[in-house]
Amino acid sequence: MKVTVIDHPLVQHKLSRLRDKNTSNKEFRELVSELAMLMCYEVTRDLPLVDAEIETPICKSTFKVLANEKIAIVPILRAGLGMADGMMNMIPNAKMGHIGMYRNPDTLKPTSYYCKLPYDIEERDAILVDPMLATGNSAIEGIRVLKEGGAKSIRLVNLLAAPEGIEAIRKVYDDVDLYVACIDEKLNDHGYIVPGLGDAGDRLFGTK
C-alpha cells in the first residue's frame, strides 16, 4: 500500500482554511472542490501514456495521450459528493459511480444501502473519494463494494486521514494506494480526527 501525502503549498493553504471553524458552508464546499481538483494531479500522475498521431494547424506529429481514458470517480455518500465534482472538472470524460452507507446502530459498522457503478467498472481506474479517513471502516466497505462490483484498479483519495484508519486499510486491502492532503495526529474517543475539521458532511451541507 503506497501512501502519498500531497504537500503542495496551495493544497496545504486551502486545507488550513477548511479546518477553520468560522469557514462558512459555502466556502467549505468551494474549498473541498478546489482541493479535489488540485489533488487530482497527483492522484493521476502515474496513469500510463501512449503515442498518438495528431495533426496540428501546422503539421502532423506524435504526442502523448492517456493509454486508458476509462476512469471512474466514486464518492462515498454523502460527504464524498463534495470532492466528486472537483475531480470530474479535471477528468470530464470520467464516469461517476455512487456508494451509499449508513452506520449500523447495533454493530457500529458501515452498511451499504446503495451502489451504482459504471457497467464497465472492471475496465476503469476507480478513484474512491471521501473527505475523511477516520477509523477506516467506511473506506474498507467502499473498497469491498468496488471489488465485488468488478473493479480491479482502485485509488483512495481523502483530504484528512488518521493513522488508525491508514493502518486498518493496510491490514485488509494492501493493494489500494492512498492519497491524502494530511495525516493528522489521532482519533479521539468519539472517532473524530484530531485536530481534524469536524464533520465534513455537516459542514458541506449545513446540517447537524
Secondary structure, 3 states (H helix, E strand, C coil): CCEEECCCHHHHHHHHHHHCCCCCHHHHHHHHHHHHHHHHHHHCCCCCEEEEEEECCCCEEEEEEECCCCEEEEEEECCCHHHHHHHHHHCCCCEECEEEEEECCCCCCEEEEEEECCCCHHHCEEEEECCEECCCHHHHHHHHHHHHCCCCEEEEEEEEECHHHHHHHHHHCCCCEEEEEEECCEECCCCCEECCCCCHHHHHHCCC
